């Protein structure tokens, strides 16, 4: 059995230091960094190794952290306030349509495709991890995802991206950030609805402009059919193709650095209106 990199007692100690009402995973990470700075560097090193395809660090914190957070289920949540409206519309079967693409919520029939996509080290190298899951694990993830939607509402949504004829080519997701979310050199506005997203495509569909088309469609949907104030993307600093895609879509670079390697690009409503005015 592989030894977990984070000690159980340190996870428990961190949880004890968090607010008693509720906390998010990101709250946990910030508290852990302050309490155990040396251990935090080990997390950064693990993330670096996984980004290079080293599978040895998979589960560094997931098993022990997941176990402890499950004991604190009522405290650890993603719920941060008024539920945005985009998930309600998605539940009604909303499909985002572009010239070449259809983007819509995942279902169980998409899991085999997601499994192949997320287990590909080349695709996931800049995400900082490769899941190395089997089908049972991704099915379990999907079941938990559905339970979170039912319990907390629209704090997140997982999209599948396919061609108009049906071919699956990638995935995206939208996640709501907590109030006053921050990383190094960047903090989101107070009392604003802020979402984070990204796009991952199968390798055979790289360099065909589908990534730009997809992120533009998601941005347009977010700003025209929800109450979102700010949309962020976190490309890895070495992922030049992704950075170019986001810049083409109208995202602007901030000074934010997330987990040491990911830059923060943003688009607010004003940016969107300037870039997409008249777009259909």
N, C-alpha and C positions, 0 to 999 in steps of 0.2 A: 504493500500500500504506500502510495506517495505521501510524503509528509507535507502538510499544508505550510505555506511560508509564513502566514500570520498566526501568531499564538492565540489560542482561544481566550486566554485571560485578558489579552490586550484588546480584543474585540469587545469583550464584556465590559472592561473598564471604560472604553470609549463610549459605549451605549449609556453607561451610568452618568456620563458627563453631559449628555445631550438633554435638551429641554424635555420635560416630562409629558408635555401635551402631545407632541408629534414630531417626527423628523423624517427627512428624506435620505436616500442613499448619498446624495451629494453633501448633505449636512454631516453624515457620518464620516465621509472622506476628509472633509475640512477639519473636523475635530480630531481624527486620527493623526493627521499631519502635524497638528500642533502638539499632541501628547507624545507621539513617538516619531520624531523627525528622522531618526536613523532608519527605522523600519520603513518609513515612507520612501526613502531612497531605494530600498529593495523593491518596492512596488514599481518605481520608475524604471529600474533595471529590468524587471520582469516584463514590463510593457515594451521596452526596447528589444528584448530578446524575441518576444512573440512577433514584433513587427518585422523581424528578419526571418521568420519562419521556424523558430525554435519552439517545438511543441512541449518541451519539458516543463514549462511553467504554467500550463493550462490548469485552471482551478486553484491558483495561488490563494485566492481569498474567497472564491465563490462558495466552496463547501462549508467552511467554518462560519463565514459571514452569513450565508444563507440560513444556516442552522440557527444562529443566534437571533437574526432578524425575524425569523419565523416565530420565535418565542415572544417577540415584541411586536407582533403583527398589528395590534391596535395603535401602537405608537408610530410605527414606520409606515408612512403612506405617501402617495403622490398628490393627495388632494390639497389644494391650496386656495380655494375660493370658488367664485362663480364658474360654473361649467360653461366652456365655450360651445358654440352651436355646431361646429363642423362635424362632430361625431354623430350627432342626431341625424344630420342630412345623409351621412354615409350609411347609417343603419337603414335608411330608406332605399338603398340601392344606388346611391349617387355614383356615377362614373365620370371621371375627368377625361375629356376627349381632346386630343390634339390632331394635327395633320396625320401623324403616323401612329400615335400611341393611345392606349386606353390604360388609365390608372385607377385602381379601385382597391378596397380593403381585401386582405387575404382571406382565404377560406382553407379548410383542411386539405383540399385537393392540390393546393400550391406548396405543401410542405416538402415534398421530395425535391422540388426545384430549389426552394430556399436552403435545404440541407446541402445540396451540391454547391450552391453559391457561397454559403457561409463557411464551408469546409475547405474552400480553395485558398491556399496561402497567398497566392499571387493577387487575388482579388481583395483579400482582407489585410494585406500587409500594412497598409496605411491606416486601417482602423485600429491597429494595435493589438489585435488578437485574431486567432482562428479558432472557431468553436470546437472542431473535432468531435461533433456530436454524432450519435446514431439516430435512427428514425424515432425510437422511443423517447429520446431526450427532446427532440424538436416537437414531437407531439405533446409532450408534457409542458414544454414552453408555451405552446399554442393554447392549451387548456388554461394555464395560469393567466395568460394574456386576456383571454375571454372573461375570466373571473374578475380581473382588475377592471375591465371595461364595465362589467355589470355592477361592481361595487363602487368605483370612484367616478364613473362617467368618462367624459372625453378628455382625459389627461394625456392620452397617447393614441396613435393609430398606426398600424402597419399596412403599407401599400404593396401591391404587386404591380409591376409594369409589364405590359405586353403589347405586341404589335396588333394592329387592327384585325389581322387575320387570325390572331389567337396565340402566336408564339410568345412564350414567356421570355423576357430579356433582362429583367432586373427587379430591384426592390427599392423602396424608400420608406420613410417613416416620419411622423410628426410627433414630437413630444413637448408637452408643456413644461416650462421651467418654473421653479418656485419663485415667489416674490423676492426681489432683490438678489437674484442669482448673480454670482460673481466668479471670476477667475483672475489670474494675474493681469493687472492693468486694465481690467474691464468689469463694469457692473451694469446690470440692466436697470432701466428706469423703475421707480417704485410705482406700484399699483397699475401696472400695464400688463396686458396679456402678451406673453413672449413665448414663441415656439422655436424649437430647433429641428432641423431636418438635414438630410443628405440623400445621395443617390448612389447605388451600387449596381453596376451592369455586368452581365456575363461577358467574358473576354471577347467572344466572337462579335460583340456589338459595340466594342470600343471604337473610337475615332470615326463614328458615323453620325455624330451630332444628336444622337438620341438622349445623351445626358443633359445637354443644354435644353433640349425640347421638354424633357421631363421636369427639370427644376423650374423652368419658366412656368409650366402649367401648374405646378404645385404652388408657386408664389402667387400666381394670378388667382387661384382658387382661394388661398388663405386670405388674401386681402380684399377680395370682392364678395366672398360669401361667409366670412366669419368676422368676429370682432377683434382680430389680432392686430396688435400695435407694432410688433417687431418680430422679424423672422431671422434666425441665425443659422449659419452653417459652420462646421468646425474642420476644415480640411487640414490634413497633415502638412507640415511645412515643406516636405519633400515631394508631395503629390502635385506636381506642376500641372498635369492635365486637369485634375479636379479644380484647382485654383482658377485655371483659365475658363472652365465651364461656369463657375460661380460668378466670375467677373463679367463674362458675356451676358449672364442673366441679370446683371445689375446690382450684385452684392458689392459692398464696399468693405475694404479691410479696416479693422480696428487695431488697437495696440494689444488686444487680449491674447493671452497665451494659456491654453488649457492642457493640463497634464504634461507640460514641458515641451510638447511637440506639435500641438494642434493650434492653429491660428483661428481667430474668430472673425468671420465676415458677417455683415449685417445688411438688412434691408428693412426700412420702415415704410409707413404708408406714403409718406411724401416721396421717397425714392421710387416706390412702386408706381405712383401716379405719373412721375416724370418719365420713367422708362417705358411704361406699358400703356400710356394714354392712347386710346384708340385701338388697342390690341383686342382681338377677339379670341 
